[in-house]
Amino acid sequence: MFGILGDLDYLAKALLLPRSTLASGPCPLCRCTGSGHLSWCNFQPNAGWRAACWSTPAWRAWPSRSPSPLFDLEYFSPWLISLDYMHCKYLGHDMLVYGSIFSLLCNHMLPGDCHANLQVVWSDIKACYKRWGTPCQFRYLNKVSMFQRKAPQYPKLRGKAAEIKYLCRPLHYVWKKYYNCNLEVHRKIELYLRLNVEVEEMLITYREELSLPLLEAKQFEDAFTAMLLLLTSIAEHFLVDRLFNITQKAHFLQHCSILSRFLNPRLTWCFQGEDMQKRMSGLAKACVNGQRPGQTIAKMISRYRLALHLEFSKDA
């Protein structure tokens, strides 16, 4: 058995594991808490929760562990649970960090109004896309509603996982273009973005590996630790402005980095076909009228095969 893939909702609802927002213990891999000496907010290498990671015997003996019968199977332990890197990072952590950076650029750093400043930033990003041949690009990023939310919510960038993933390098370029190198907090954000580019490029380099090589895994873990410590300092600086929200997903990402020597975080992405599910759902709805259940499936597959034929014929 290799592991269980699922987003945080699946882990909580289907496997009856701790909810990711639970103050008394949000993590299935360790006994961290929302506060105190086991706080998940501590990203230091000597954080208390690191010594409180579950062992298989201790977890099996824990009276409050998941009652799911799956965990009664022999040799089954919480270490077969894979924390979903895609939802934790791209569709969670990165969205909050990038949204705050866009808010800083457009509301505080550039000279025009927010809407005009966003057009400037978007032009720079499109130039980066063209220069580097970015494989997955935002189709548009020209509305402030893409990152601004109603108070008291923190800024959060909208987008698909792949769009967020490949935004790291262009956003680092844009920040370097406009930041004030005399401000310490600006330099910290630049370093955070630089480290973020490094970890993403590392995953691309070793995309076909089951796990990261030991040296690179240590580098990957150290980079994540440095990023999260930097982000803690940055968030404290902008606490009054309500920028750079840090959630439990940051803690889960630190687990992913620690375990990268055993399992490549790319292998823990789940629901990469969510867009495909949405398209197939629309196709199924178009095939329901006047059909029995079995006929609906046959009609849907027939239309899908025709669509694939037309798509593949374009390159023939």
MOJODA-V488262 format. One record per helix or strand of 2 or more residues. SS is the DSSP state (H for helix, E for strand). FROM is the first residue (numbers start at 0). LEN is the number of residues. If there is no record, write none. Layout:
# MOJODA-V488262
ss->SS from->FROM len->LEN
ss->SS from->FROM len->LEN
This chain:
# MOJODA-V488262
ss->E from->3 len->3
ss->H from->7 len->6
ss->H from->47 len->5
ss->H from->55 len->6
ss->H from->68 len->4
ss->H from->77 len->3
ss->E from->80 len->3
ss->H from->84 len->25
ss->H from->113 len->19
ss->H from->143 len->3
ss->H from->160 len->5
ss->H from->167 len->11
ss->H from->183 len->22
ss->H from->213 len->24
ss->H from->247 len->14
ss->H from->264 len->4
ss->H from->273 len->13
ss->H from->292 len->21
